[in-house]
Amino acid sequence: MEEVRTIDSKSCKEIYVILNRLGLFYKLPIELKEYIIQNQDLSYEYDFNIDLPLVYQVDNENTKAYISYLYLKYINDSDNEKNILLRKYEKNEKIYQEKLMEKYNSNNIFRNKRLETVENTPNTIAIVEYKESIIRKFVNKIKSIFSRK
């Protein structure tokens, strides 16, 4: 039961409302039910409509992950459906890991940064104008007065 002890209070409230409205809260173990009930945010109001798909009603990614986990571990009774879900999760994890490998590949990290900096440099280069200091101007003026004679 330790794996679920990290659920935040907002997610506890959303999980409680969703599973109660769907009539699935009773399938959870007693300890987990007590944890969800005790740790939910009582000031947070969450409304769940049974007629709309769950995906469109839950914005919190943590809540989606927790409900998915609870469904796989406690709510779902079909072994066939569990196997399908596990294969889907493994496939999603593999895709996620491939994206991470591509993004953080040690061979490409510096090459990509160099290309980005070259692409981001503007084509025009500003010319720096040289300004003489006041002392230099004064010295040059004195030199020009003496050099005329």
C-alpha positions as CSV (number, residue, x, y, z in Angstrom):
1,M,0.0,0.0,0.0
2,E,3.1,2.3,0.3
3,E,3.1,3.0,-3.5
4,V,-0.1,5.1,-3.1
5,R,1.0,7.2,-0.1
6,T,2.2,10.0,-2.4
7,I,-1.3,11.0,-3.7
8,D,-1.8,14.8,-3.3
9,S,-5.0,16.1,-1.7
10,K,-6.4,17.5,-4.9
11,S,-6.0,14.1,-6.7
12,C,-7.5,12.4,-3.6
13,K,-10.6,14.5,-4.0
14,E,-10.9,13.9,-7.7
15,I,-10.3,10.1,-7.3
16,Y,-12.9,10.0,-4.5
17,V,-15.6,11.8,-6.6
18,I,-14.9,9.9,-9.8
19,L,-14.9,6.4,-8.3
20,N,-17.9,7.2,-6.1
21,R,-20.0,8.4,-9.1
22,L,-18.9,5.4,-11.1
23,G,-19.7,3.1,-8.2
24,L,-16.2,1.6,-8.1
25,F,-14.9,3.1,-4.8
26,Y,-15.9,0.0,-2.9
27,K,-13.5,-2.2,-4.9
28,L,-10.5,-0.5,-3.3
29,P,-8.8,-1.9,-0.2
30,I,-10.0,-0.4,3.1
31,E,-6.6,1.2,3.9
32,L,-6.6,2.9,0.6
33,K,-10.2,4.1,0.9
34,E,-9.4,5.6,4.3
35,Y,-6.3,7.3,3.0
36,I,-8.2,8.8,0.1
37,I,-11.0,10.0,2.3
38,Q,-8.7,11.4,5.0
39,N,-6.3,13.2,2.6
40,Q,-8.7,14.8,0.2
41,D,-8.9,18.6,-0.1
42,L,-12.2,19.5,1.4
43,S,-12.1,23.1,0.1
44,Y,-11.6,21.9,-3.5
45,E,-14.9,21.4,-5.4
46,Y,-14.8,18.9,-8.2
47,D,-17.8,17.9,-10.4
48,F,-17.8,14.8,-12.5
49,N,-20.4,14.0,-15.2
50,I,-20.9,10.3,-15.9
51,D,-22.1,11.0,-19.4
52,L,-18.8,12.6,-20.6
53,P,-15.6,10.7,-21.1
54,L,-13.2,10.8,-18.2
55,V,-10.3,12.0,-20.4
56,Y,-12.1,15.3,-21.1
57,Q,-13.0,15.9,-17.4
58,V,-9.6,15.4,-15.7
59,D,-6.9,17.9,-16.3
60,N,-4.6,16.8,-13.6
61,E,-2.0,14.3,-15.0
62,N,-1.4,12.8,-11.5
63,T,-5.1,12.0,-11.1
64,K,-5.1,10.3,-14.5
65,A,-2.1,8.2,-13.6
66,Y,-3.5,7.2,-10.2
67,I,-6.9,6.2,-11.6
68,S,-5.2,4.2,-14.3
69,Y,-3.1,2.5,-11.7
70,L,-6.0,1.8,-9.4
71,Y,-8.1,0.5,-12.3
72,L,-5.3,-1.9,-13.3
73,K,-4.5,-3.1,-9.8
74,Y,-7.8,-3.1,-7.9
75,I,-10.9,-2.4,-10.0
76,N,-10.4,-4.4,-13.2
77,D,-11.3,-8.1,-12.8
78,S,-10.6,-9.3,-16.3
79,D,-7.2,-10.8,-16.9
80,N,-7.5,-10.3,-20.6
81,E,-8.1,-6.6,-20.2
82,K,-5.2,-6.4,-17.7
83,N,-2.8,-7.9,-20.2
84,I,-4.0,-5.5,-22.9
85,L,-3.5,-2.5,-20.6
86,L,-0.1,-3.8,-19.5
87,R,1.1,-4.2,-23.2
88,K,-0.2,-0.7,-23.9
89,Y,1.6,0.8,-20.9
90,E,4.8,-1.0,-21.9
91,K,4.5,0.3,-25.5
92,N,3.9,3.9,-24.2
93,E,6.9,3.6,-21.8
94,K,9.1,2.3,-24.7
95,I,8.1,5.3,-26.9
96,Y,8.7,7.7,-24.0
97,Q,12.2,6.2,-23.3
98,E,13.1,6.4,-27.0
99,K,12.1,10.1,-27.1
100,L,14.3,10.7,-24.0
101,M,17.2,8.8,-25.6
102,E,16.9,10.9,-28.7
103,K,16.6,14.1,-26.8
104,Y,19.5,13.4,-24.4
105,N,21.8,11.3,-26.6
106,S,25.3,12.1,-25.5
107,N,26.6,12.0,-29.1
108,N,24.1,14.6,-30.2
109,I,23.9,17.0,-27.2
110,F,26.8,19.2,-28.2
111,R,26.2,18.9,-32.0
112,N,22.6,20.1,-31.6
113,K,23.6,23.0,-29.3
114,R,26.2,24.1,-31.9
115,L,23.7,24.0,-34.7
116,E,21.2,26.0,-32.7
117,T,23.6,28.7,-31.8
118,V,24.7,29.0,-35.5
119,E,21.1,29.2,-36.6
120,N,20.2,31.8,-34.0
121,T,22.9,34.2,-34.9
122,P,21.6,37.1,-37.0
123,N,22.9,37.6,-40.5
124,T,23.7,41.3,-40.0
125,I,26.5,42.4,-37.8
126,A,26.4,45.8,-36.1
127,I,29.4,48.1,-36.6
128,V,30.9,49.5,-33.4
129,E,31.5,53.2,-33.6
130,Y,34.7,54.4,-31.9
131,K,34.4,57.4,-29.7
132,E,37.4,59.4,-28.5
133,S,37.6,60.3,-24.9
134,I,37.6,64.0,-23.8
135,I,41.3,63.8,-22.8
136,R,42.2,62.3,-26.2
137,K,40.3,65.1,-28.0
138,F,42.1,67.7,-25.9
139,V,45.5,66.2,-26.6
140,N,44.8,66.0,-30.3
141,K,43.6,69.6,-30.4
142,I,46.8,70.8,-28.8
143,K,48.9,68.7,-31.3
144,S,46.9,70.2,-34.2
145,I,47.6,73.8,-33.0
146,F,51.4,73.2,-32.7
147,S,51.6,71.2,-36.0
148,R,50.1,74.1,-38.1
149,K,53.1,76.4,-37.5
